[in-house]
């Protein structure tokens, strides 16, 4: 937890209401999100119990497994879920745009993408597990499942894995996104309770927020008291109507909370970099759709060594980019780096727009800017800098002493002998410079999967679907 977030939590505790720790929204919000609230049977890893989902807050769809230990009923429920989710996902595939790429063939990218909003990280994990338990199922032979179930599994697996990708908005968890924008006076563990978190943000803490009779858990696990006193007798009674009504009482309060969370996030202005990250989500979604359309196999249980290394490298670069983008978009996030000395802000007190370096043909335009700041500057001379005020412009720290920092602009001021208009800050302008830049190391040089060294298991065997794929200890 950062220093400013800790301070915000103390202030929230003192004032009795959550404190904002962001000035803009750092996630994309779809015009047509699909809210998805899954519940699972206690004591079972991947036994679905119920789900409430839909894109219309006034018309939720409730799907229930009245006997969760019955295999046929579980996969019939999965087929019902596919009947709701697959048309939603596929509705985004019709409208595309052609994207040109340097040194690569152009490709078709969806103009929009689905967004599955879940209550918490537990729901993300269960969605991924549900995808794994369904994507390998056979539609023929012994124990066949409906044709749409394996396809549902592939999409659930994809969305669950994409949720762990830094900055992705294809499957946001409400508690995580709210926690990135507000700090409460309770612990991080308590923030995982959607009702308690929302009460801190909207009304302040109340005892009712943690009462499971008023606000049941947001899933995927249910309250033990409900399991013992309501659910078990309903299942034992053999009455589908009784089980359905019992589960409706558990899901409807969370359904209302989910839309309150979406409204709160929608009330914040969107950060400047959100659209760029959503483009990446749309590209990823389009790639997954193309792989399915071309008849590719389902995602493997485990990545090979090369695929795992490539995935890790992509996620590390995405995390670094996400951290930089959030700081550039949001002064409150940048304030964290100002406290640590990795950034400084202040007023321009002097400029030398015509300053050059070198002689003759090697002479280069290098304008100088002097900034007066009260921030601690713990960066050595020569550190590469960037600025949120002029994205894409590069600078270098020349010196820092006595509250005066001299910065040399190295790129992004134009190609002429004089700087382009507006490229050099004017005296009196408020600016911020930081060592956070998006000039990251490129992708590592990894071998082809066929050349995986013996130290990492050697070349992986070619995937051939078989009946053992669907076997799990908990299936």
C-alpha positions as CSV (number, residue, x, y, z in Angstrom):
1,X,0.0,0.0,0.0
2,X,1.4,3.4,-1.0
3,X,1.8,6.3,1.4
4,X,-1.0,8.4,-0.1
5,X,-3.4,5.5,-0.1
6,X,-2.5,4.8,3.6
7,X,-3.2,8.5,4.3
8,X,-6.5,8.3,2.4
9,X,-7.5,5.2,4.4
10,X,-6.8,7.1,7.7
11,X,-8.8,10.1,6.5
12,X,-11.7,7.8,5.5
13,X,-11.7,6.2,8.9
14,X,-11.7,9.7,10.5
15,X,-14.4,11.1,8.3
16,X,-16.5,8.0,8.0
17,X,-16.6,8.0,4.2
18,X,-14.4,6.6,1.5
19,X,-11.8,9.0,0.0
20,X,-11.1,9.3,-3.8
21,X,-7.6,8.2,-4.8
22,X,-8.1,8.8,-8.5
23,X,-9.5,11.8,-10.5
24,X,-10.3,9.9,-13.6
25,X,-11.6,6.4,-14.4
26,X,-8.8,4.0,-15.4
27,X,-11.0,1.3,-16.9
28,X,-13.3,1.2,-20.0
29,X,-17.0,0.9,-19.4
30,X,-19.1,-0.7,-22.2
31,X,-22.3,0.9,-23.4
32,X,-23.8,-2.6,-23.0
33,X,-22.0,-4.5,-20.3
34,X,-23.0,-8.0,-19.3
35,X,-23.3,-8.3,-15.5
36,X,-22.5,-11.9,-14.4
37,X,-22.9,-13.1,-10.8
38,X,-22.0,-16.8,-10.4
39,X,-22.6,-19.0,-7.3
40,X,-21.0,-22.4,-6.7
41,X,-21.9,-25.2,-4.4
42,X,-19.9,-25.1,-1.1
43,X,-17.2,-27.8,-0.9
44,X,-17.1,-28.3,-4.7
45,X,-14.4,-26.7,-6.9
46,X,-16.4,-26.3,-10.1
47,X,-20.0,-27.2,-9.3
48,X,-22.2,-24.3,-10.5
49,X,-25.2,-23.6,-8.3
50,X,-26.7,-20.5,-10.0
51,X,-26.0,-17.4,-11.9
52,X,-27.7,-14.1,-12.4
53,X,-26.8,-12.2,-15.6
54,X,-27.9,-9.8,-18.2
55,X,-27.4,-6.5,-19.9
56,X,-30.6,-4.9,-18.7
57,X,-30.7,-3.9,-15.0
58,X,-34.4,-4.2,-14.9
59,X,-34.5,-7.7,-16.4
60,X,-32.0,-10.1,-14.9
61,X,-31.8,-13.7,-16.0
62,X,-31.6,-16.3,-13.3
63,X,-30.1,-19.7,-14.1
64,X,-30.3,-22.4,-11.4
65,X,-29.0,-26.0,-10.9
66,X,-31.6,-27.5,-8.7
67,X,-29.5,-30.5,-7.9
68,X,-25.8,-29.3,-8.3
69,X,-24.3,-32.8,-7.8
70,X,-26.2,-34.1,-10.8
71,X,-23.8,-34.1,-13.8
72,X,-26.5,-33.9,-16.4
73,X,-28.2,-30.9,-14.7
74,X,-24.8,-29.1,-14.4
75,X,-24.2,-29.4,-18.1
76,X,-27.8,-28.5,-19.0
77,X,-27.2,-25.4,-16.9
78,X,-24.0,-24.7,-18.8
79,X,-26.0,-25.0,-22.1
80,X,-28.5,-22.4,-20.7
81,X,-25.6,-20.1,-19.8
82,X,-24.2,-20.6,-23.3
83,X,-27.6,-19.6,-24.7
84,X,-27.3,-16.2,-23.0
85,X,-23.5,-15.5,-23.2
86,X,-22.6,-16.7,-26.7
87,X,-25.1,-14.5,-28.5
88,X,-23.9,-11.6,-26.5
89,X,-20.2,-12.3,-27.4
90,X,-21.0,-13.0,-31.0
91,X,-23.0,-9.8,-31.4
92,X,-19.7,-7.9,-31.4
93,X,-18.2,-9.8,-34.4
94,X,-20.2,-8.4,-37.2
95,X,-18.8,-4.8,-37.3
96,X,-15.1,-4.7,-37.9
97,X,-12.4,-2.4,-39.2
98,X,-9.3,-3.2,-41.2
99,X,-6.1,-2.5,-39.3
100,X,-2.9,-2.0,-41.3
101,X,0.4,-3.2,-39.7
102,X,4.0,-2.5,-40.5
103,X,5.8,-5.6,-41.8
104,X,2.6,-7.7,-41.3
105,X,-0.6,-8.5,-43.1
106,X,-3.6,-6.3,-42.2
107,X,-6.3,-7.9,-40.0
108,X,-9.9,-7.3,-39.1
109,X,-10.5,-5.8,-35.6
110,X,-14.0,-5.7,-34.0
111,X,-15.3,-2.1,-33.5
112,X,-16.4,-3.1,-30.0
113,X,-16.0,-6.0,-27.6
114,X,-18.0,-7.8,-24.9
115,X,-17.5,-6.8,-21.3
116,X,-18.4,-9.3,-18.6
117,X,-18.6,-7.5,-15.2
118,X,-18.3,-9.7,-12.2
119,X,-18.5,-8.9,-8.5
120,X,-15.0,-9.9,-7.3
121,X,-11.8,-11.8,-8.0
122,X,-13.4,-15.0,-6.7
123,X,-15.9,-14.8,-9.5
124,X,-13.1,-14.3,-12.0
125,X,-11.3,-17.5,-10.7
126,X,-14.6,-19.5,-10.7
127,X,-15.3,-18.3,-14.3
128,X,-11.9,-19.5,-15.4
129,X,-12.4,-22.8,-13.6
130,X,-15.8,-23.2,-15.2
131,X,-14.2,-22.6,-18.6
132,X,-11.7,-25.3,-17.9
133,X,-14.4,-27.8,-16.8
134,X,-16.4,-27.3,-20.0
135,X,-14.0,-26.5,-22.9
136,X,-12.6,-30.0,-23.2
137,X,-16.0,-31.8,-23.1
138,X,-17.0,-33.9,-26.1
139,X,-20.3,-33.6,-27.9
140,X,-20.4,-37.2,-28.9
141,X,-19.4,-40.6,-27.4
142,X,-20.0,-41.4,-23.7
143,X,-21.4,-38.5,-21.6
144,X,-21.9,-36.1,-24.4
145,X,-22.7,-32.5,-23.7
146,X,-24.7,-30.0,-25.8
147,X,-22.7,-28.6,-28.7
148,X,-22.5,-25.1,-27.4
149,X,-20.9,-26.1,-24.0
150,X,-17.3,-26.5,-25.2
151,X,-17.5,-23.2,-27.1
152,X,-18.7,-21.5,-23.9
153,X,-15.8,-23.0,-22.1
154,X,-13.3,-21.6,-24.5
155,X,-14.8,-18.1,-24.2
156,X,-15.0,-18.3,-20.4
157,X,-11.4,-19.4,-20.3
158,X,-10.3,-16.6,-22.5
159,X,-12.2,-13.9,-20.5
160,X,-10.9,-15.3,-17.2
161,X,-7.3,-15.3,-18.4
162,X,-7.7,-11.8,-19.9
163,X,-8.9,-10.5,-16.6
164,X,-5.4,-11.0,-15.2
165,X,-3.9,-8.9,-18.0
166,X,-2.9,-5.5,-16.6
167,X,-5.2,-2.7,-17.8
168,X,-7.7,-5.1,-19.6
169,X,-11.4,-4.2,-19.3
170,X,-12.9,-7.3,-20.9
171,X,-13.7,-8.8,-17.5
172,X,-13.4,-6.3,-14.7
173,X,-14.2,-7.2,-11.1
174,X,-16.3,-4.6,-9.4
175,X,-14.5,-4.7,-6.0
176,X,-11.1,-4.3,-7.7
177,X,-12.1,-1.4,-9.9
178,X,-13.8,0.5,-7.1
179,X,-10.7,-0.1,-4.9
180,X,-8.5,1.5,-7.5
181,X,-10.6,4.7,-7.3
182,X,-11.6,5.0,-3.7
183,X,-9.9,4.2,-0.4
184,X,-12.0,3.1,2.6
185,X,-11.3,3.0,6.3
186,X,-11.5,-0.8,6.4
187,X,-8.9,-3.5,5.5
188,X,-8.2,-4.8,2.0
189,X,-9.8,-8.1,3.0
190,X,-13.0,-6.3,4.0
191,X,-12.9,-4.3,0.7
192,X,-13.6,-7.7,-1.0
193,X,-17.1,-7.5,0.4
194,X,-19.0,-5.6,-2.3
195,X,-21.8,-4.4,-0.1
196,X,-19.4,-3.0,2.6
197,X,-17.2,-1.4,0.0
198,X,-20.1,0.4,-1.7
199,X,-21.5,1.6,1.6
200,X,-18.2,3.2,2.4
201,X,-18.2,5.0,-0.9
202,X,-21.9,6.1,-0.9
203,X,-23.2,6.2,2.6
204,X,-20.4,5.5,5.0
205,X,-19.9,2.2,6.9
206,X,-23.0,0.6,8.4
207,X,-23.6,-2.7,10.3
208,X,-26.2,-3.7,7.8
209,X,-23.6,-3.9,5.0
210,X,-22.0,-7.0,6.6
211,X,-25.3,-8.7,7.6
212,X,-25.6,-11.7,5.2
213,X,-29.4,-11.7,5.7
214,X,-29.6,-8.2,4.2
215,X,-26.7,-8.3,1.8
216,X,-25.7,-11.9,1.0
217,X,-22.1,-12.6,-0.1
218,X,-21.5,-11.5,-3.7
219,X,-20.3,-15.1,-4.5
220,X,-19.1,-17.4,-5.8
221,X,-19.3,-18.9,-2.3
222,X,-22.6,-18.6,-0.3
223,X,-23.1,-17.9,3.3
224,X,-22.7,-21.0,5.5
225,X,-25.9,-20.1,7.5
226,X,-27.8,-19.9,4.2
227,X,-26.4,-23.3,3.1
228,X,-27.4,-25.1,6.3
229,X,-30.7,-23.5,7.1
230,X,-32.2,-22.7,3.6
231,X,-30.4,-24.2,0.7
232,X,-29.8,-27.8,2.0
233,X,-33.5,-28.2,3.1
234,X,-34.7,-26.8,-0.3
235,X,-32.5,-29.2,-2.3
236,X,-33.5,-32.2,-0.1
237,X,-37.2,-31.3,-0.6
238,X,-36.8,-32.0,-4.3
239,X,-38.7,-28.8,-5.2
240,X,-37.1,-26.9,-8.0
241,X,-39.3,-23.9,-7.3
242,X,-38.1,-23.8,-3.7
243,X,-34.4,-24.0,-4.7
244,X,-34.9,-21.3,-7.3
245,X,-36.6,-18.9,-5.0
246,X,-34.0,-19.4,-2.3
247,X,-31.2,-18.6,-4.7
248,X,-33.0,-15.6,-6.1
249,X,-33.0,-14.1,-2.6
250,X,-29.2,-14.5,-2.6
251,X,-28.5,-13.0,-6.0
252,X,-30.9,-10.1,-6.3
253,X,-29.2,-7.9,-3.7
254,X,-25.9,-8.3,-5.4
255,X,-27.5,-7.6,-8.8
256,X,-28.5,-4.2,-7.5
257,X,-25.1,-3.6,-6.0
258,X,-23.4,-4.4,-9.3
259,X,-25.3,-1.7,-11.2
260,X,-24.6,0.8,-8.4
261,X,-20.9,0.1,-8.8
262,X,-21.2,0.6,-12.6
263,X,-23.0,3.9,-12.1
264,X,-20.3,5.1,-9.7
265,X,-17.5,4.3,-12.1
266,X,-19.4,5.8,-15.0
267,X,-19.6,9.0,-13.0
268,X,-15.8,9.5,-13.3
269,X,-14.4,11.0,-16.5
270,X,-12.5,8.4,-18.6
271,X,-8.7,8.6,-18.5
272,X,-6.8,9.6,-21.7
273,X,-5.2,6.2,-22.1
274,X,-8.3,4.0,-21.5
275,X,-9.2,4.1,-25.2
276,X,-5.8,2.8,-26.2
277,X,-6.0,-0.1,-23.8
278,X,-9.5,-0.9,-25.1
279,X,-8.1,-1.0,-28.6
280,X,-5.8,-3.7,-27.3
281,X,-8.7,-5.6,-25.8
282,X,-10.6,-5.4,-29.1
283,X,-7.6,-6.7,-30.9
284,X,-7.2,-9.6,-28.5
285,X,-10.9,-10.4,-28.7
286,X,-10.7,-10.4,-32.5
287,X,-7.7,-12.7,-32.4
288,X,-9.6,-15.2,-30.2
289,X,-12.6,-15.1,-32.4
290,X,-10.5,-15.7,-35.5
291,X,-8.8,-18.7,-33.8
292,X,-12.2,-20.2,-33.1
293,X,-13.5,-19.5,-36.6
294,X,-10.4,-21.2,-38.1
295,X,-11.0,-24.4,-36.1
296,X,-8.1,-24.1,-33.7
297,X,-8.0,-26.4,-30.7
298,X,-9.1,-25.3,-27.2
299,X,-6.6,-23.6,-24.9
300,X,-4.2,-26.2,-23.4
301,X,-4.3,-27.0,-19.7
302,X,-0.8,-25.6,-19.3
303,X,1.4,-23.4,-21.5
304,X,4.6,-24.8,-22.9
305,X,7.9,-23.3,-21.7
306,X,8.2,-20.8,-24.7
307,X,4.5,-19.9,-24.6
308,X,4.7,-19.3,-20.8
309,X,7.8,-17.1,-21.1
310,X,6.1,-15.1,-23.9
311,X,3.0,-14.6,-21.8
312,X,5.0,-13.5,-18.8
313,X,6.9,-11.0,-20.9
314,X,3.7,-9.6,-22.4
315,X,2.2,-9.2,-18.9
316,X,5.3,-7.5,-17.5
317,X,5.3,-5.0,-20.3
318,X,1.6,-4.4,-19.9
319,X,2.0,-3.8,-16.2
320,X,4.8,-1.3,-16.8
321,X,2.7,0.5,-19.4
322,X,-0.4,0.5,-17.3
323,X,1.5,2.0,-14.3
324,X,2.9,4.8,-16.6
325,X,-0.4,5.5,-18.3
326,X,-2.3,5.7,-15.0
327,X,0.3,8.2,-13.6
328,X,0.2,10.3,-16.8
329,X,-3.6,10.4,-16.8
330,X,-4.1,11.1,-13.2
331,X,-2.5,13.8,-11.0
332,X,-3.4,11.8,-7.8
333,X,-1.6,8.7,-9.1
334,X,1.4,10.9,-10.2
335,X,1.5,12.3,-6.7
336,X,2.7,8.9,-5.4
337,X,5.8,9.2,-7.6
338,X,6.4,12.8,-6.6
339,X,6.6,11.7,-3.0
340,X,9.2,9.1,-3.8
341,X,11.3,11.5,-5.9
342,X,10.6,9.8,-9.2
343,X,8.6,12.8,-10.4
344,X,8.5,16.5,-9.7
345,X,6.1,19.3,-10.5
346,X,6.5,23.0,-10.4
347,X,6.5,26.3,-12.2
348,X,8.7,27.2,-15.2
349,X,10.9,30.1,-14.2
350,X,13.3,30.3,-17.2
351,X,13.7,28.8,-20.7
352,X,16.3,28.8,-23.4
353,X,14.4,27.6,-26.5
354,X,17.3,28.1,-28.9
355,X,19.9,26.2,-26.9
356,X,21.9,23.8,-29.1
357,X,24.6,21.2,-28.6
358,X,27.4,20.2,-31.0
359,X,29.1,22.1,-33.8
360,X,28.5,22.3,-37.6
361,X,26.4,19.5,-39.1
362,X,26.2,17.7,-35.7
363,X,24.6,20.7,-34.0
364,X,21.3,19.7,-32.4
365,X,18.5,21.7,-31.0
366,X,18.3,21.0,-27.2
367,X,16.0,23.6,-25.5
368,X,16.5,24.1,-21.7
369,X,13.8,24.6,-19.2
370,X,14.3,25.6,-15.5
371,X,11.6,24.5,-13.1
372,X,11.1,25.7,-9.5
373,X,9.8,22.9,-7.4
374,X,9.1,22.0,-3.7
375,X,9.2,18.3,-4.5
376,X,12.2,16.1,-3.6
377,X,14.1,15.2,-6.7
378,X,16.1,12.0,-6.2
379,X,17.1,11.4,-9.8
380,X,20.7,11.6,-11.0
381,X,21.8,13.9,-13.8
382,X,21.2,12.3,-17.2
383,X,18.0,10.5,-16.2
384,X,15.5,10.3,-19.2
385,X,12.3,12.1,-18.4
386,X,8.8,12.3,-19.8
387,X,6.0,14.8,-19.1
388,X,2.2,14.3,-19.0
389,X,1.7,17.8,-20.5
390,X,3.5,16.9,-23.7
391,X,3.2,13.1,-24.3
392,X,5.7,11.8,-26.7
393,X,8.2,14.4,-25.8
394,X,11.5,13.3,-24.4
395,X,13.7,15.1,-21.9
396,X,16.8,14.7,-19.8
397,X,17.6,15.9,-16.3
398,X,20.6,18.3,-16.4
399,X,20.8,19.4,-12.7
400,X,18.8,19.7,-9.5
401,X,19.8,21.9,-6.7
402,X,18.2,24.4,-4.3
403,X,14.6,23.7,-5.6
404,X,15.6,24.5,-9.2
405,X,15.7,21.8,-11.7
406,X,17.1,22.2,-15.2
407,X,15.7,20.0,-17.9
408,X,16.9,19.5,-21.5
409,X,14.3,18.6,-24.1
410,X,15.8,15.9,-26.4
411,X,12.9,15.0,-28.7
412,X,9.4,16.1,-29.6
413,X,10.2,19.7,-30.3
414,X,10.0,19.6,-34.1
415,X,12.6,19.1,-36.8
416,X,13.4,22.8,-37.6
417,X,16.1,25.0,-36.3
418,X,13.7,26.5,-33.8
419,X,11.2,24.6,-31.6
420,X,7.7,24.0,-32.9
421,X,5.1,26.3,-31.4
422,X,4.1,25.1,-27.9
423,X,6.9,22.5,-27.8
424,X,8.8,24.4,-25.1
425,X,6.9,25.3,-21.9
426,X,6.5,29.0,-21.3
427,X,7.6,30.9,-18.2
428,X,4.9,30.7,-15.6
429,X,3.5,27.4,-16.9
430,X,2.9,24.5,-14.4
431,X,4.7,21.3,-15.6
432,X,5.5,17.9,-14.3
433,X,8.4,15.7,-15.3
434,X,9.0,12.0,-14.3
435,X,11.4,9.2,-14.9
436,X,8.3,7.0,-15.7
437,X,8.3,6.6,-19.5
438,X,6.9,4.1,-21.9
439,X,10.2,3.4,-23.6
440,X,10.3,-0.2,-22.5
441,X,12.5,-3.1,-23.4
442,X,11.3,-4.9,-26.5
443,X,10.1,-8.5,-26.6
444,X,12.7,-11.1,-25.6
445,X,14.2,-13.2,-28.3
446,X,12.5,-16.6,-27.6
447,X,13.0,-19.7,-29.6
448,X,10.2,-21.4,-31.6
449,X,8.3,-23.9,-29.5
450,X,9.8,-26.7,-31.6
451,X,13.2,-25.5,-30.4
452,X,12.4,-25.6,-26.7
453,X,15.7,-26.6,-25.0
454,X,15.8,-29.8,-23.0
455,X,16.3,-27.8,-19.8
456,X,12.7,-26.7,-20.2
457,X,11.2,-30.0,-21.2
458,X,12.2,-30.1,-24.9
459,X,9.7,-29.5,-27.8
460,X,6.1,-30.0,-26.6
461,X,4.1,-32.7,-28.1
462,X,1.6,-31.7,-30.7
463,X,-1.9,-31.4,-29.2
464,X,-4.3,-34.1,-30.2
465,X,-7.8,-33.9,-28.6
466,X,-8.7,-37.1,-26.7
467,X,-11.2,-38.2,-24.1
468,X,-8.8,-37.7,-21.2
469,X,-8.7,-33.9,-21.7
470,X,-12.0,-33.5,-19.7
471,X,-10.9,-35.6,-16.8
472,X,-10.3,-33.7,-13.6
473,X,-10.1,-34.7,-9.9
474,X,-13.2,-32.6,-9.3
475,X,-15.2,-33.4,-12.4
